């Protein structure tokens, strides 16, 4: 396990989530699956307790801790995309697999984890600053999934 690993709390589906992420994002994989050595408050002996996985190169640990803690937008995975096709692919995979759309490129997967599917063109527009950033930001505020062509048009003015 990496020295710094993101631990993501799940009610009971850490393995299913890890497998979905591994199928959806490049440079992602499921590693070791650890089973409970004994009964615990939200599970039984031999239930999947922890799953080591990687999402787009980032090491994670999924913990099946039970229903006591819920996810919020205070934590999210940000996936940078190169074009509309890649943006659509990730967005549709998350939302189309029991997830939920939100605003400004944000969505949630079926486990309640927040994702930002962010085209590189939007990040570049914001980095440019000034009027270009303002136009791109204003255009983004009306979007759910980011429309690359609309952001490019806003950048040009």
N, C-alpha and C positions, 0 to 999 in steps of 0.2 A: 504494500500500500504506500502511496506517495506520502511525503511528510505533511503536505497540506492537502486535505481532501474535503470537498463539500459534502456535508451530511444532510440528506433530504429525508424528512419524516413522512412516512405513509401510514395509513390506517392498517392495511394488510396486503397491498398489491405492489410492493417494491419490485418484485421480480418481473411482473407483467409490465410495469412502467419501464424498467431497465431494458427489457427486450424490445419494447416499442421504440425507445430512443435509439437503440443500436440498429434497428431496421430502418429508421427514418433519417438519421444524420450521419454523414461521413465521419471517419475517424472516431467512431463510437463502437463500444463493445460491452458485452457482459462478461465479467470476470467470475470470481469465486461467489458461490452461494453458501451462506452460513446458516445452519439450522440451530434452533434453540436446544440447549442441552437439557433443559428441564421446562416444566410449565412456568409461565410468567403471567402477569396480570391480564394481558390481552391475547394470550396464545398458549399453545400446548407444546410439549416436547416434540421435536422434529419439525415443527412449523418453520417456514423460512423466516429467519429473524433479520438477517442483513444480506445485502447484495452489493458487491463491488462492481461498479460499472464506469464507463467513460462516455461523456457526451461531448462530441466535437473536440476531443483532445483534453477535456477537463475531467480529472478523476473525481468520482463521486462514490458515496456510500448510501444506499437506500436502507432505511431502518423501518421495519414494520413495528411501530411503537404503539399502535392503537389509535382510537378516535379522539383522544384528549386534546391534541393540538391541530389547528387548522392552518392552511396556507393563506398567504396574502400576497398582494403585489409588492410588498416590501422586499421580497426575494423573487428574482426572475432570471431565466437564462436569456441572454441576448445572442441571437444568431444573425450574423451579418451575411447578406446575400449579394450576389453580383448582378442579378437581373430579375425581370418580372417572372420568368419561368421558375427560377429557384425560389423566389418569394412565394409564388403560388403553390409550389410543391410542398414546402414546409408548412405553410398556413393551412392548406387543405388537409394535410396529414393530421395535424393537431386538431383542428376544428372538426374535420370529418370523422374523427375517431372518438366521438363523444365529448369533444372539447367545446369551447365557447368563445365567440368573438368578443373583443373589446374595442377600445379606441386607439388610434395612433400607432397601429402596428402591434398592439398587445393582444394576446389571446391566452386562454387557459386550456391545459390538457384535461382529460377526463379524471385525473387524479387531483386536480386543483392547482397544479404547478403553473405559474405564469411564465410566458415566453414573449420576448420581443423579437419579431421577425422584421429586421431592419435592413433595407437595401443600402448598399454602400453609397449610392448617390445622395441619400438623405443625410448621412453622416458627413459627406464631403460638403454639402450645401451648408450645413450648420457650421462646419469648420471655416468656411469662407467668410462668415460673418456678414455684417452690414445688411444692405437691402436684399441681397441674394438669400441670406439665411432667413430673413424675415418673411420673404415670399414663400420659401419652401416650408417653413414652420407653419405659416397660416394655411397653406394647402393641406399639410399633414393633419391639422386639427379637425378637419372635416372627414377624415378617412377612418375606416376600420383597418382592413388590409391596405398596406401602402401601395399606391399606384405609381410605379416608377416613371411612366410617361408624364403623369401630372406633376410629379416633383421636378423632372427635367424641364418641363415647360415653365414651371414657377421659377426655377433658377434663372432661366433666360429672360424672364420678365415678360 
